[in-house]
Amino acid sequence: LAVGDVVLAIGNPLAYSSSVTNGIISATNRTVVEPHHGRSPGGTIVHALQTSAPINPGNSGGALVDLGGKVVGIPTLAAVDPQIGGVAPGIGFAIPANTVTAIANQLIAHGHVVNSHRADLGIYAFQATNASGHPAGVGVAKLTTPSPAGRAGIKPGDVVVAVNGTRVRTVGGLQKALGRLHPGQHARVTVVQPSGAKRTVTVTLGTLPGTPGTGRSGG
């Protein structure tokens, strides 16, 4: 896909079955963080397609197709305008078809995801705050087994504040930072220890398991 390609979103928005909206591909390879809301646990979408085709409630899980009828993505998320608290017009996101195909084939073959292709730090995370109650980093509740972070010397009680020099304040921010990386890559992770000392270690990232784990750093 290229920016500017025309696409159609097919779904059941607002219960109007088999509705079609059109737009273009606005961007590719977006990393989008969906916050926890209601029954949705939230998560991070990597390599997302951004489209101007309206994505309304009921479009998620439908098809994003090109003019040749090929499915190029699965619409899943619309951006929210923080000023009005509603959906921002013309900014929607879809999971790319190659990601969907890879995951679906694993589900068919194994009944679960064997390889997520997502980078993993190997921690169970919680939101750390400062004295004013504002997000101040990602606390390490415990380590997975095995744990890339643990091998690098990160311990429970440490607070992750940066990845590769980019400030990290929230769990979503950490997920977004890891979403740009790949398993096997080296990442410079800066943590603040319980004593207040700050240090940076190099972590060789693992692969996020396919089975979901509450609070895992990779989403």
C-alpha positions in Angstrom: 0.0 0.0 0.0 1.0 3.6 -0.6 -0.2 6.8 0.9 -3.0 8.1 -1.3 -4.4 4.7 -2.4 -8.2 4.7 -2.4 -9.8 2.2 0.1 -13.3 1.2 1.1 -14.4 0.3 4.7 -17.2 -2.3 4.8 -19.1 -3.0 7.9 -22.2 -2.5 10.0 -21.7 1.1 11.5 -24.4 2.1 13.9 -26.3 -1.1 13.0 -26.6 -0.1 9.3 -25.6 -3.4 7.8 -23.3 -3.7 4.8 -22.5 0.0 4.8 -19.5 1.2 2.7 -17.4 4.3 3.3 -14.5 5.5 1.3 -11.2 7.3 1.8 -7.5 7.0 1.2 -4.6 5.5 3.0 -3.3 8.5 5.0 -0.3 6.7 6.5 1.3 3.3 7.1 3.3 1.8 9.9 1.6 3.8 12.7 2.0 2.7 16.3 -1.3 3.4 18.0 -2.1 2.9 21.7 -5.7 2.1 22.6 -6.4 3.0 26.3 -8.2 0.8 28.7 -11.9 1.7 28.4 -15.0 -0.2 29.6 -14.7 -3.8 28.6 -11.8 -3.2 26.4 -8.4 -4.0 28.0 -6.6 -1.6 25.6 -3.5 -2.5 23.8 -1.0 -1.4 21.2 -1.4 -1.8 17.4 1.8 -1.7 15.5 2.2 -1.2 11.8 -1.3 0.2 11.7 -2.8 1.6 8.6 -4.3 5.1 9.0 -7.2 5.9 6.7 -9.6 8.8 6.1 -12.5 6.3 5.4 -14.9 6.9 8.3 -14.6 4.2 11.0 -17.7 4.2 13.2 -18.9 1.8 15.9 -19.8 -1.4 14.0 -17.0 -1.0 11.4 -14.5 -2.8 13.7 -13.9 -6.3 12.4 -15.1 -5.5 8.9 -12.9 -5.2 5.8 -10.8 -2.4 4.5 -10.4 -3.2 0.8 -8.7 -1.6 -2.2 -10.3 -0.9 -5.5 -9.3 -4.3 -6.7 -11.4 -5.9 -4.0 -8.4 -7.2 -2.0 -8.6 -7.0 1.8 -5.8 -4.8 2.9 -6.7 -4.4 6.6 -9.3 -4.8 9.3 -10.7 -1.6 10.7 -10.5 -1.5 14.4 -10.1 2.0 15.9 -11.0 5.6 15.4 -9.1 8.5 16.8 -10.8 10.6 19.5 -10.7 14.4 19.5 -9.8 15.3 23.1 -11.5 18.7 22.7 -14.9 17.4 22.0 -14.6 13.9 23.5 -15.9 12.3 20.3 -14.5 10.6 17.2 -12.1 12.8 15.2 -13.4 12.8 11.6 -11.1 11.2 9.0 -8.7 9.5 11.3 -9.2 5.8 11.6 -6.9 2.8 12.0 -6.8 -0.7 10.6 -4.8 -3.8 11.4 -2.8 -4.6 8.2 -3.8 -7.7 6.3 -0.4 -9.4 6.6 -0.6 -9.2 10.4 -4.2 -10.6 10.4 -3.1 -13.5 8.1 -0.1 -14.4 10.3 -2.2 -14.5 13.5 -5.1 -16.3 11.9 -2.9 -19.0 10.4 -1.4 -19.6 13.8 -4.8 -19.8 15.5 -6.0 -22.3 12.8 -2.8 -24.5 13.1 -2.2 -24.4 16.9 -5.3 -23.0 18.6 -3.3 -20.1 19.9 -0.6 -17.6 18.8 2.8 -19.2 18.8 4.8 -16.1 17.6 3.4 -12.6 18.1 6.4 -11.0 16.4 6.2 -8.4 19.1 9.1 -7.3 21.3 8.9 -8.1 25.0 10.6 -6.6 28.0 9.6 -9.4 30.3 7.9 -7.5 33.1 4.5 -7.2 34.7 3.9 -3.5 34.8 2.0 -1.0 36.8 1.5 2.8 36.5 4.0 4.7 38.7 3.0 8.2 39.8 4.8 11.1 41.4 3.9 12.9 44.6 1.3 15.0 42.6 -0.4 11.9 41.3 0.9 12.4 37.7 2.3 9.5 35.6 6.0 9.2 36.3 7.0 6.0 34.7 6.3 2.3 34.5 6.8 0.3 37.7 8.1 -3.3 37.6 5.7 -5.4 39.7 7.5 -8.7 38.9 9.5 -10.4 36.2 8.4 -13.1 33.8 10.3 -16.4 33.5 12.5 -16.0 31.6 12.8 -12.3 31.6 14.9 -10.2 29.2 14.8 -7.3 31.7 15.8 -9.6 34.5 18.8 -10.8 32.6 19.9 -7.2 32.2 19.6 -6.5 35.9 16.2 -4.9 36.2 14.4 -5.9 39.4 10.9 -5.6 40.8 10.5 -2.1 42.3 12.4 -0.4 39.6 10.6 2.2 37.5 11.2 2.4 33.7 11.5 6.0 32.7 13.0 5.8 29.2 13.6 3.5 26.3 16.4 4.3 23.9 16.5 7.9 25.2 12.8 8.5 24.7 10.9 9.4 27.9 8.3 6.9 29.1 5.7 8.1 31.5 2.8 5.6 31.1 2.3 1.9 30.5 0.8 2.9 27.1 3.9 4.9 26.3 6.1 1.8 27.1 3.9 -0.3 24.9 4.3 2.2 22.1 8.1 2.4 22.5 8.3 -1.4 22.4 6.0 -1.6 19.4 8.6 0.2 17.3 11.2 -2.5 18.2 11.6 -6.1 17.3 12.5 -9.3 19.2 16.2 -9.8 19.4 17.0 -6.0 19.2 19.0 -4.3 21.9 17.3 -1.5 23.8 18.7 0.9 26.2 16.3 1.0 29.2 16.6 3.6 31.9 15.2 2.8 35.3 14.9 4.6 38.6 15.7 2.2 41.5 13.9 2.3 44.9 16.9 4.1 46.3 16.3 6.9 43.8 19.4 6.0 41.8 19.0 6.1 38.0 20.8 3.7 35.7 20.6 2.6 32.0 21.0 -1.0 31.0 21.0 -2.8 27.7 18.2 -5.3 27.2 18.1 -7.9 24.5 14.3 -8.0 23.8 12.4 -11.2 23.8 9.2 -12.1 22.0 5.8 -11.3 23.6 4.0 -14.6 24.2 0.8 -15.2 22.2 -1.3 -15.9 25.3 -2.4 -12.6 27.0 -1.0 -11.8 30.4 -2.5 -9.0 32.5 -0.2 -6.1 32.8 2.5 -7.4 30.5 4.6 -4.7 29.1 4.2 -5.5 25.5 0.4 -5.1 25.4 
